[in-house]
Amino acid sequence: MTTDAEVADWWATGITRMAPGVLELRGTPIQDLIGSTGLVATIWLMTRGGPPAPGEAELLEAAMVASVDHGPQAPSIAIARMTATCGVGINNAMASGVNALGDAHGGAGQQCVELLTEIVSRQDAGQSLDAATAQAISEHRYVPGFGHRFHPIDPRRAPLLALVDRAVENGVVAGRHVRAARAVEARLNHGRGKPVPMNIDGATAVIYAELGFPPPLARGLFVLSRSVGILAHAWEETTQGRRNKGPIPRSILPAYRGGTTDATGDPARAEPQPPR
């Protein structure tokens, strides 16, 4: 027979303590957090085990605000909006959008934290910043956190880096990861006509790395942040009353790449096309 103590140990946690009339988060009674602690500081408390130091919550909040949305052309937002018209409820629409956040869409922040951490680790091993940056870049086919398919210069970059610089001046963070990020940016742009500036993933990766978040948590924080935009878009789509919204308007049919068919619908040999 399994004992109560064995079951309790199976689900043992250092995050939450609950009993009749008692609810504590990381050892702090919930009633002491309500009205005195912001959501971002609570996220820090829950993921890191203790409250943020002065200035840390402000920096984390800036990163999370900057990542809430990037419009319905982002796959996660588009999927959430389409799902919202399928009669499944807003929670399912949000879950569908979140589930689209993977390595290619939503994972660059984590990957950039890994890159910056690698550069800092090489410095700890004795390499110069330039040498560590060059070697780290050479080992990556794709350099995450730099360049943008839409923005010539990401409008979120400058204000985030300015906050990091201020945090470095105030002793909130050490500044090693932001120096590594700027070294990557400088090397990527050396001798190039078209600039490859740091993007939102790079700027937020700097913040997450400076604040000491492990790379996987950087992705989790991005997911939390982008969930706000997913919620807003799913709700907006819900209020518009559409049903079964597809990825393109119904008046546009997808191109057909197979063979032609005859009048009976049977497959026919495709007519050769003249060169063009």
Secondary structure, DSSP 4 states (H G I P E B T S, - for coil): ---HHHHHHHT--SSEEEETTEEEETTEEHHHHTTTS-HHHHHHHHHHSSPPPTTHHHHHHHHHHHTS---TTSHHHHHHHHHHTTTS-HHHHHHHHHTT-BTTTB-HHHHHHHHHHHHHHHHHTT--HHHHHHHHHHT-SS-TTB--SS-SS-TTHHHHHHHHHHHHHTTSS--HHHHHHHHHHHHHHTT-SS---B-HHHHHHHHHHHTT--HHHHHHHHHHHHHHHHHHHHHHHHHTT--S--SS-TT-PPPP-S--B-TTS-B-PPPPPPP-
